[in-house]
Amino acid sequence: MRFSTSLAAAVAAAVLTVTAPMAAQATAFRFARSADISTWDVHAHNVGPNNAIHSTVYETLVEYNSKTFKPEPQLAAEWKRISPTQLRITLRKGVKFSDGSVLTADDVKFSLERAKAKTSNYAVYTQGIDRVEVIDAGTLDIVSDVPNPVLVNQLTELRIMSKAWSDKNNAGTPKDIKTSDEPYTHRNALGTGPFVLKSWSPDQRLVLAANPHWWGKGQFGGNVTEVVYTPIKSDATRTAALLSGEVDFVLDPSLQDVPRIRQTAGLKVLDGAENRTIFLGLDQFRDELQNSSVKGKNPLKDVRVRKALYQAIDINAIQRVVLRGLAQPTGAIIARQVNGWTPKADVRWPYDPAAAQKLLADAGYPQGFDVDFACSAGRYINDEQLCQAITAQWAKVGVKARLRSLPFATYFPMIQRNEASIYLLGWGVPTFDAFYSLQSLIRSPGAGGDGNFNLGRFSDPQQDALIERIKKETDTATRNGLIEQALVQDHQLISHIPLYNQVIPWAATQKVEIVHRADNRIDWRLLKVN
């Protein structure tokens, strides 16, 4: 495969809604969402809000086209296969970091190796990368241990840092997100992207300014020179900020406010299906659950109990009442836009409280049991209300879930420390390929990114073997057949309880020109405020 800068320019031109050069005057873009980022270290915490904001300052070798979601060059001018296990990257000429230093292959090698570090949350994207070899200042080879059919897609999430800047600030390894340590990279940033970090007060305000050294200046049609981001947890307050003109854009408006926004002059709503599946994870590792009425064993290890919890959830009622229709109920752990999705795995186990009660009785819990249930607050659309609804539905079959809701900044480190018996999680697929989800969520936890978000520590040798075959298979038809087999098997094993694919509305003033993306991210290159 070979992709050139000239082709990328042609593709980009086809999707631009505006092609005017960057405006000379300062143009601010003020936006809000419910959750703040957790760190500025680009290899520390692999979650949506971080990845979306980090892309303002840090860039990747490869980026997705905002319309087709096909990979196109960013810091790489082109790439080509030298062999089935060797990808040659030629860097874009003239790229500088925001301090004026020149991007070289050494920076890329450093960044890819940093992403493989033990404290990195991004090892899932370095799967198959055995080593990085620098050919010269503008050329490098990524050598895989086995053929990797999705390596180029993985590069879309591996952001490039300055080796000299990192060395100077003792930032050779990523922050460990499970701890409260604050290395220099936690609050400081230096990248090649369209913006520079001006200030960040966690949970209060983030300000970005235009990067005077950005290589793409004037090429993409965007005109924003300042970004002011305000995390606003309260749904009502976010909507009020948009209605009053305090912000130009809300990435996650409250569903109950969407009809009102649609009908308000000067405002608009853009919506579409996201490639993110919302599901429940369950502790299938401990021999005895924490904070449970069951002593001496773990009921969640029993597939009958997991199926009972699944069948006690009325997902259609949740879609209608809690999510106001903006959800696609699913039986699979991947969304429909993801390569490998199959209708065979997307059939839900039916809502059936009587069947759920019988399954619980058969498993030895005729009266149900108490269990810990952790939920994020403000990370996903109506997540607290969702968890409250599930808790009420489980109570009807005798399962008394002790619900605890936590803000984003503390929730994710907590579940990554395996401190929840049942937890809510949403999983987007940046590679748009099912292997990313299978490797992260279903494969047994281990080194190198295997099962890095399998926080319930589910383990099945047959699934592990299937996923390993998918990792190496280069024939598309054979590979997709293996993916289907793994997804259908997961449907039977119920490693997680899938709920729905999120449908995301964006709310903005009419003056904002923005491309709605299935990965729920802003393409900062194309963003324009009139």
C-alpha positions as CSV (number, residue, x, y, z in Angstrom):
1,M,0.0,0.0,0.0
2,R,1.2,3.5,-0.8
3,F,-0.4,6.8,0.1
4,S,1.0,10.1,-1.1
5,T,0.6,13.7,0.1
6,S,-0.9,14.7,-3.2
7,L,-3.6,12.1,-2.9
8,A,-4.3,13.3,0.6
9,A,-4.7,16.8,-0.6
10,A,-7.2,15.7,-3.2
11,V,-9.2,13.8,-0.7
12,A,-9.1,16.6,1.9
13,A,-10.3,19.1,-0.8
14,A,-13.3,16.9,-1.5
15,V,-14.6,17.0,2.0
16,L,-13.9,20.6,2.9
17,T,-17.0,22.7,3.4
18,V,-15.0,25.9,3.3
19,T,-11.8,26.5,1.4
20,A,-11.0,30.1,2.3
21,P,-7.6,30.7,3.8
22,M,-7.2,31.2,7.5
23,A,-8.6,34.5,8.6
24,A,-6.0,37.0,9.7
25,Q,-8.1,38.2,12.7
26,A,-8.4,36.2,15.9
27,T,-11.3,33.9,15.8
28,A,-12.3,32.1,19.0
29,F,-14.2,28.8,19.3
30,R,-15.8,28.4,22.7
31,F,-17.1,24.9,23.5
32,A,-18.3,22.8,26.4
33,R,-18.8,19.1,27.2
34,S,-19.5,17.4,30.5
35,A,-16.1,15.8,31.2
36,D,-12.7,17.4,31.3
37,I,-9.5,15.6,30.2
38,S,-7.6,13.7,32.8
39,T,-4.1,14.4,31.6
40,W,-2.0,16.1,28.9
41,D,0.3,13.0,28.6
42,V,-0.7,11.6,25.3
43,H,0.3,8.0,26.1
44,A,-1.1,7.8,29.6
45,H,-4.9,7.5,29.4
46,N,-6.7,6.1,26.3
47,V,-10.2,7.6,26.6
48,G,-12.3,9.7,24.3
49,P,-12.1,13.1,25.8
50,N,-8.3,13.0,26.1
51,N,-7.8,11.8,22.5
52,A,-10.2,14.4,21.1
53,I,-8.5,17.3,22.9
54,H,-4.9,16.0,22.5
55,S,-5.4,16.2,18.7
56,T,-5.4,20.0,18.9
57,V,-1.7,20.0,20.0
58,Y,-0.3,16.6,19.0
59,E,-0.5,14.9,15.7
60,T,-0.2,11.4,14.4
61,L,1.6,9.9,11.3
62,V,-1.8,9.1,9.8
63,E,-5.2,10.7,10.2
64,Y,-8.7,9.7,9.1
65,N,-10.6,11.6,6.4
66,S,-13.5,13.2,8.2
67,K,-16.0,12.0,5.5
68,T,-14.8,8.6,4.4
69,F,-12.8,7.6,7.5
70,K,-10.1,6.2,5.2
71,P,-6.5,6.8,6.4
72,E,-4.7,9.7,4.9
73,P,-1.3,11.3,5.5
74,Q,-0.7,13.7,8.4
75,L,2.9,13.8,9.7
76,A,3.7,11.0,7.3
77,A,3.9,12.2,3.7
78,E,3.6,8.6,2.5
79,W,3.9,5.0,3.5
80,K,4.6,1.8,1.7
81,R,5.0,-1.9,2.4
82,I,8.6,-3.0,1.9
83,S,7.6,-6.5,3.0
84,P,4.6,-8.0,4.8
85,T,6.2,-7.1,8.1
86,Q,7.9,-3.8,7.2
87,L,6.2,-0.5,6.7
88,R,8.3,2.4,5.5
89,I,7.3,5.9,6.6
90,T,8.5,9.0,4.8
91,L,7.9,12.1,6.9
92,R,6.3,15.3,5.7
93,K,8.9,17.9,5.0
94,G,9.0,21.2,6.9
95,V,7.1,20.1,10.0
96,K,8.1,21.8,13.2
97,F,7.1,21.5,16.8
98,S,5.6,24.6,18.4
99,D,9.0,25.6,19.8
100,G,10.4,25.8,16.3
101,S,12.4,22.6,16.4
102,V,12.2,20.3,13.4
103,L,10.4,17.0,13.5
104,T,12.7,14.0,12.7
105,A,12.5,10.3,12.5
106,D,14.1,10.1,16.0
107,D,11.1,11.9,17.5
108,V,8.8,9.3,15.8
109,K,10.8,6.4,17.0
110,F,10.9,7.8,20.5
111,S,7.1,8.3,20.6
112,L,6.2,4.9,19.2
113,E,8.5,3.2,21.8
114,R,7.1,5.4,24.6
115,A,3.6,4.2,23.7
116,K,4.8,0.7,24.3
117,A,6.0,1.5,27.8
118,K,4.6,-0.4,30.8
119,T,2.8,2.7,32.1
120,S,1.3,3.5,28.7
121,N,-2.5,3.0,28.0
122,Y,-1.8,2.9,24.3
123,A,-0.1,-0.4,23.9
124,V,-3.1,-1.8,22.1
125,Y,-2.1,0.5,19.2
126,T,1.4,-0.7,19.2
127,Q,0.4,-4.4,18.7
128,G,2.7,-6.1,16.3
129,I,5.3,-3.4,16.3
130,D,8.5,-5.2,17.1
131,R,10.9,-2.4,16.5
132,V,11.3,1.0,14.8
133,E,14.4,1.6,12.6
134,V,15.5,5.1,11.6
135,I,16.8,5.2,8.0
136,D,17.5,8.9,8.0
137,A,16.1,12.1,9.5
138,G,13.0,11.9,7.3
139,T,12.5,8.1,6.9
140,L,11.9,5.2,9.2
141,D,10.7,1.6,9.1
142,I,8.2,0.1,11.4
143,V,9.0,-3.6,11.7
144,S,6.3,-6.0,12.8
145,D,6.8,-9.4,14.4
146,V,4.0,-10.8,12.3
147,P,2.0,-9.3,9.4
148,N,-0.4,-6.7,10.8
149,P,-3.4,-5.8,8.5
150,V,-4.5,-2.8,10.6
151,L,-1.1,-1.2,11.5
152,V,-1.8,1.9,9.4
153,N,-5.2,2.3,11.3
154,Q,-3.4,1.9,14.6
155,L,-1.1,4.8,13.8
156,T,-4.0,7.2,13.9
157,E,-3.9,7.1,17.7
158,L,-0.2,7.2,18.3
159,R,0.7,10.9,18.9
160,I,4.2,12.2,18.2
161,M,6.2,14.0,20.9
162,S,9.5,15.8,20.8
163,K,12.3,13.6,22.0
164,A,14.5,16.5,23.0
165,W,11.7,18.2,25.0
166,S,10.7,14.9,26.7
167,D,14.3,14.2,27.6
168,K,14.8,17.7,28.9
169,N,11.7,17.3,31.2
170,N,12.4,13.7,32.3
171,A,9.4,12.4,30.4
172,G,10.8,9.4,28.8
173,T,7.9,7.2,30.1
174,P,4.2,8.0,30.3
175,K,2.4,9.1,33.4
176,D,0.8,6.1,35.3
177,I,-2.9,7.1,35.2
178,K,-3.6,4.8,38.2
179,T,-1.5,7.1,40.4
180,S,-1.7,10.7,41.4
181,D,1.8,11.4,40.3
182,E,2.2,14.5,38.1
183,P,5.2,14.4,35.7
184,Y,5.9,17.4,33.5
185,T,3.8,16.0,30.7
186,H,0.7,15.9,32.8
187,R,0.1,19.7,32.7
188,N,2.4,20.7,29.8
189,A,2.4,19.9,26.1
190,L,4.5,20.4,23.0
191,G,3.4,19.2,19.6
192,T,3.2,19.8,15.9
193,G,-0.6,20.4,15.7
194,P,-2.6,23.5,14.9
195,F,-2.7,24.7,18.5
196,V,-0.5,25.2,21.5
197,L,-1.6,24.7,25.1
198,K,-1.9,28.2,26.7
199,S,-3.4,27.3,30.1
200,W,-5.3,24.4,31.8
201,S,-7.2,24.6,35.1
202,P,-8.6,21.1,35.5
203,D,-12.4,20.9,35.6
204,Q,-12.5,24.7,35.0
205,R,-11.1,26.0,31.8
206,L,-8.7,25.1,29.0
207,V,-7.3,27.6,26.5
208,L,-5.5,26.9,23.3
209,A,-3.8,29.4,20.9
210,A,-2.9,29.0,17.3
211,N,0.5,27.4,16.6
212,P,2.5,29.8,14.5
213,H,4.7,26.9,13.3
214,W,1.9,24.6,12.1
215,W,2.7,23.1,8.8
216,G,-1.0,23.0,7.7
217,K,-1.7,26.7,8.2
218,G,-3.9,27.9,5.4
219,Q,-4.3,24.5,3.7
220,F,-7.5,23.1,5.2
221,G,-10.0,26.0,5.4
222,G,-10.4,26.3,9.1
223,N,-10.1,29.8,10.6
224,V,-10.1,29.3,14.4
225,T,-7.1,30.9,16.2
226,E,-8.2,30.3,19.8
227,V,-10.0,27.5,21.5
228,V,-11.6,28.0,24.9
229,Y,-13.0,24.8,26.5
230,T,-15.1,24.7,29.6
231,P,-16.1,21.4,31.2
232,I,-19.7,21.8,32.5
233,K,-21.0,18.8,34.3
234,S,-24.6,20.0,34.7
235,D,-26.8,19.4,31.6
236,A,-29.0,22.4,32.3
237,T,-26.0,24.7,32.7
238,R,-24.4,23.5,29.4
239,T,-27.6,24.2,27.5
240,A,-28.0,27.5,29.2
241,A,-24.4,28.4,28.1
242,L,-25.3,27.7,24.5
243,L,-28.6,29.5,24.6
244,S,-27.0,32.6,26.1
245,G,-24.2,32.7,23.7
246,E,-21.5,32.0,26.3
247,V,-20.4,29.0,24.2
248,D,-20.6,28.3,20.5
249,F,-20.8,24.6,20.6
250,V,-21.8,21.7,23.0
251,L,-20.5,18.3,22.1
252,D,-22.9,16.5,24.4
253,P,-26.1,18.3,24.9
254,S,-28.7,16.9,27.2
255,L,-31.2,14.7,25.3
256,Q,-34.1,16.4,26.9
257,D,-32.9,19.8,25.6
258,V,-32.2,18.7,22.0
259,P,-35.8,19.4,20.8
260,R,-35.7,22.9,22.3
261,I,-32.3,23.6,20.7
262,R,-33.6,22.4,17.3
263,Q,-36.4,24.9,17.6
264,T,-34.3,27.9,18.7
265,A,-33.4,30.5,16.1
266,G,-29.7,30.8,15.6
267,L,-28.9,27.2,16.8
268,K,-28.7,23.9,15.2
269,V,-28.3,20.2,16.0
270,L,-26.1,17.7,14.1
271,D,-26.5,14.1,14.9
272,G,-25.5,10.6,13.8
273,A,-24.5,7.2,15.0
274,E,-21.2,7.0,16.8
275,N,-18.8,4.0,16.6
276,R,-19.1,3.6,20.3
277,T,-20.8,0.7,22.1
278,I,-22.1,1.2,25.7
279,F,-21.9,-2.0,27.8
280,L,-21.5,-3.3,31.3
281,G,-18.3,-5.1,32.5
282,L,-18.4,-7.7,35.2
283,D,-15.7,-8.9,37.6
284,Q,-15.1,-12.5,36.6
285,F,-11.7,-12.8,38.3
286,R,-12.1,-12.6,42.1
287,D,-13.1,-15.7,43.9
288,E,-15.3,-13.6,46.2
289,L,-16.8,-10.3,45.1
290,Q,-16.1,-7.2,47.1
291,N,-19.1,-5.6,48.9
292,S,-21.5,-8.4,48.0
293,S,-23.9,-10.4,50.1
294,V,-22.5,-13.6,48.5
295,K,-19.6,-15.0,50.6
296,G,-17.0,-17.5,49.5
297,K,-17.7,-17.3,45.7
298,N,-18.3,-15.0,42.8
299,P,-21.7,-15.3,41.2
300,L,-20.5,-13.2,38.2
301,K,-18.2,-16.1,37.1
302,D,-21.4,-18.1,36.3
303,V,-22.6,-17.5,32.8
304,R,-26.2,-18.1,34.0
305,V,-25.9,-15.1,36.3
306,R,-24.5,-12.9,33.6
307,K,-27.3,-14.0,31.3
308,A,-29.9,-13.3,34.0
309,L,-28.5,-9.8,34.5
310,Y,-28.6,-9.3,30.7
311,Q,-32.2,-10.6,30.3
312,A,-33.4,-8.4,33.2
313,I,-32.6,-5.3,31.3
314,D,-35.4,-3.8,29.2
315,I,-33.2,-2.0,26.7
316,N,-36.1,-0.8,24.6
317,A,-37.6,1.0,27.5
318,I,-34.2,2.5,28.2
319,Q,-33.9,3.6,24.6
320,R,-37.3,5.2,24.6
321,V,-37.4,6.8,28.1
322,V,-33.8,7.4,29.2
323,L,-32.2,8.0,25.8
324,R,-35.2,9.5,24.1
325,G,-34.7,7.3,21.0
326,L,-31.0,8.3,20.5
327,A,-29.6,4.8,20.8
328,Q,-29.2,1.6,18.7
329,P,-29.8,-1.4,21.0
330,T,-27.1,-4.0,20.3
331,G,-26.1,-7.6,21.1
332,A,-22.5,-7.1,20.0
333,I,-19.6,-5.2,21.5
334,I,-18.9,-3.3,18.3
335,A,-20.9,-0.8,16.3
336,R,-22.1,-1.3,12.8
337,Q,-19.5,1.0,11.2
338,V,-16.7,-1.2,12.5
339,N,-15.1,-3.8,10.1
340,G,-16.2,-7.3,11.2
341,W,-19.6,-6.3,12.5
342,T,-22.1,-9.1,11.8
343,P,-25.9,-9.3,12.4
344,K,-25.3,-12.9,13.7
345,A,-23.8,-11.4,16.8
346,D,-26.0,-8.4,17.0
347,V,-29.1,-10.2,18.2
348,R,-29.9,-9.5,21.9
349,W,-30.9,-12.0,24.4
350,P,-34.5,-11.1,24.9
351,Y,-35.8,-9.1,27.8
352,D,-37.4,-11.7,30.0
353,P,-37.6,-11.1,33.8
354,A,-39.1,-14.6,34.4
355,A,-36.3,-16.3,32.5
356,A,-33.8,-14.1,34.5
357,Q,-35.3,-15.2,37.8
358,K,-35.1,-18.9,36.7
359,L,-31.5,-18.5,35.6
360,L,-30.6,-17.0,39.0
361,A,-32.4,-19.8,40.8
362,D,-30.7,-22.5,38.7
363,A,-27.3,-20.8,39.6
364,G,-28.1,-21.0,43.3
365,Y,-29.5,-17.5,43.9
366,P,-33.3,-17.8,44.1
367,Q,-33.5,-14.7,46.2
368,G,-30.9,-12.8,44.2
369,F,-28.0,-11.1,45.8
370,D,-26.4,-7.7,46.6
371,V,-23.6,-6.4,44.3
372,D,-21.5,-3.3,43.8
373,F,-22.4,-1.3,40.6
374,A,-20.1,1.6,39.5
375,C,-21.2,4.2,37.0
376,S,-19.6,7.2,35.4
377,A,-21.3,10.6,35.9
378,G,-21.3,12.8,32.9
379,R,-19.0,10.8,30.6
380,Y,-21.7,9.3,28.3
381,I,-25.2,10.5,27.4
382,N,-27.5,10.3,30.4
383,D,-25.1,7.7,32.0
384,E,-26.3,8.3,35.6
385,Q,-30.0,7.9,34.5
386,L,-29.1,4.8,32.6
387,C,-27.5,3.2,35.6
388,Q,-30.4,4.1,37.8
389,A,-32.8,2.5,35.3
390,I,-30.8,-0.7,35.2
391,T,-30.6,-0.8,39.0
392,A,-34.4,-0.6,39.2
393,Q,-34.8,-3.3,36.6
394,W,-32.4,-5.7,38.4
395,A,-34.2,-5.1,41.7
396,K,-37.3,-6.6,40.1
397,V,-35.5,-10.0,39.7
398,G,-33.9,-9.8,43.2
399,V,-30.5,-8.4,42.3
400,K,-29.9,-5.4,44.6
401,A,-27.2,-3.3,43.0
402,R,-25.5,-0.7,45.2
403,L,-25.0,2.1,42.7
404,R,-22.2,4.6,43.1
405,S,-21.6,7.3,40.5
406,L,-18.3,9.0,40.1
407,P,-17.0,11.9,38.0
408,F,-14.8,11.1,35.0
409,A,-11.5,12.0,36.5
410,T,-11.9,9.5,39.4
411,Y,-14.1,6.9,37.8
412,F,-11.7,5.6,35.1
413,P,-8.6,5.3,37.3
414,M,-10.9,3.4,39.8
415,I,-12.2,0.9,37.3
416,Q,-8.7,0.4,35.9
417,R,-7.6,-0.6,39.4
418,N,-10.3,-3.3,39.2
419,E,-12.2,-1.8,42.1
420,A,-15.7,-2.3,40.7
421,S,-17.8,-5.5,40.6
422,I,-20.0,-4.2,37.8
423,Y,-19.1,-1.1,35.8
424,L,-20.4,0.9,32.9
425,L,-18.1,1.6,29.9
426,G,-18.4,3.0,26.4
427,W,-15.9,1.7,23.8
428,G,-15.2,3.5,20.6
429,V,-13.1,1.9,17.9
430,P,-10.5,4.3,16.6
431,T,-9.1,1.8,14.1
432,F,-12.7,1.0,12.8
433,D,-11.7,-2.7,13.0
434,A,-13.1,-5.3,15.4
435,F,-9.6,-6.5,16.4
436,Y,-9.2,-3.4,18.5
437,S,-12.2,-4.3,20.7
438,L,-11.5,-8.1,20.8
439,Q,-7.9,-7.5,21.8
440,S,-8.7,-4.8,24.4
441,L,-12.0,-6.1,25.9
442,I,-12.1,-9.9,25.5
443,R,-8.6,-11.2,25.3
444,S,-7.2,-12.4,28.7
445,P,-5.2,-9.5,30.4
446,G,-1.5,-9.7,29.7
447,A,1.5,-7.9,28.5
448,G,1.7,-5.7,25.4
449,G,-1.9,-4.4,25.5
450,D,-3.7,-7.7,25.5
451,G,-6.9,-7.2,27.5
452,N,-5.8,-3.8,28.6
453,F,-9.5,-2.8,29.1
454,N,-10.7,-6.2,30.0
455,L,-11.3,-4.8,33.5
456,G,-13.6,-7.7,34.6
457,R,-10.6,-10.0,33.7
458,F,-12.8,-12.4,31.7
459,S,-10.6,-15.2,30.2
460,D,-11.4,-17.9,27.7
461,P,-8.6,-19.9,25.9
462,Q,-10.6,-20.5,22.8
463,Q,-11.3,-16.8,22.4
464,D,-7.6,-15.9,23.0
465,A,-6.6,-18.3,20.3
466,L,-9.1,-16.9,17.8
467,I,-8.0,-13.3,18.6
468,E,-4.4,-14.3,18.0
469,R,-5.3,-15.7,14.6
470,I,-7.2,-12.5,13.7
471,K,-4.1,-10.5,14.7
472,K,-2.0,-12.2,12.1
473,E,-4.4,-13.1,9.3
474,T,-4.0,-10.9,6.1
475,D,-6.6,-12.5,3.9
476,T,-9.7,-10.3,4.3
477,A,-12.4,-12.9,3.9
478,T,-10.7,-15.4,6.2
479,R,-10.0,-12.7,8.8
480,N,-13.6,-11.4,8.8
481,G,-14.8,-15.0,9.2
482,L,-12.7,-15.4,12.3
483,I,-14.0,-12.1,13.6
484,E,-17.5,-13.3,13.1
485,Q,-16.7,-16.5,14.9
486,A,-15.3,-14.6,17.9
487,L,-18.2,-12.2,18.1
488,V,-20.8,-15.0,17.9
489,Q,-18.9,-17.0,20.6
490,D,-18.8,-13.9,22.8
491,H,-22.6,-13.6,22.4
492,Q,-22.8,-17.0,24.0
493,L,-20.2,-16.5,26.7
494,I,-21.5,-13.0,27.7
495,S,-18.0,-11.6,28.6
496,H,-19.8,-8.3,28.9
497,I,-23.4,-7.1,28.7
498,P,-23.8,-5.0,25.6
499,L,-26.4,-2.3,25.8
500,Y,-26.5,0.0,22.8
501,N,-24.5,2.0,20.2
502,Q,-24.6,5.6,21.1
503,V,-26.3,8.2,18.8
504,I,-24.6,11.5,19.4
505,P,-26.2,14.9,18.9
506,W,-23.9,18.0,18.6
507,A,-25.4,21.4,19.3
508,A,-24.0,24.6,17.9
509,T,-24.7,28.2,16.9
510,Q,-25.4,28.7,13.2
511,K,-22.0,30.5,12.9
512,V,-20.1,27.3,13.5
513,E,-19.2,25.2,10.4
514,I,-18.2,21.7,11.6
515,V,-18.1,18.2,10.3
516,H,-20.0,15.6,12.4
517,R,-17.8,12.5,12.9
518,A,-18.7,9.0,13.9
519,D,-15.8,9.0,16.4
520,N,-17.3,12.0,18.2
521,R,-14.3,14.2,17.5
522,I,-13.8,17.6,16.0
523,D,-11.6,17.9,13.0
524,W,-9.7,21.0,14.1
525,R,-8.3,21.5,10.6
526,L,-11.7,22.1,9.1
527,L,-13.4,23.9,11.9
528,K,-14.7,27.4,11.1
529,V,-16.5,30.1,13.0
530,N,-18.1,32.8,10.9
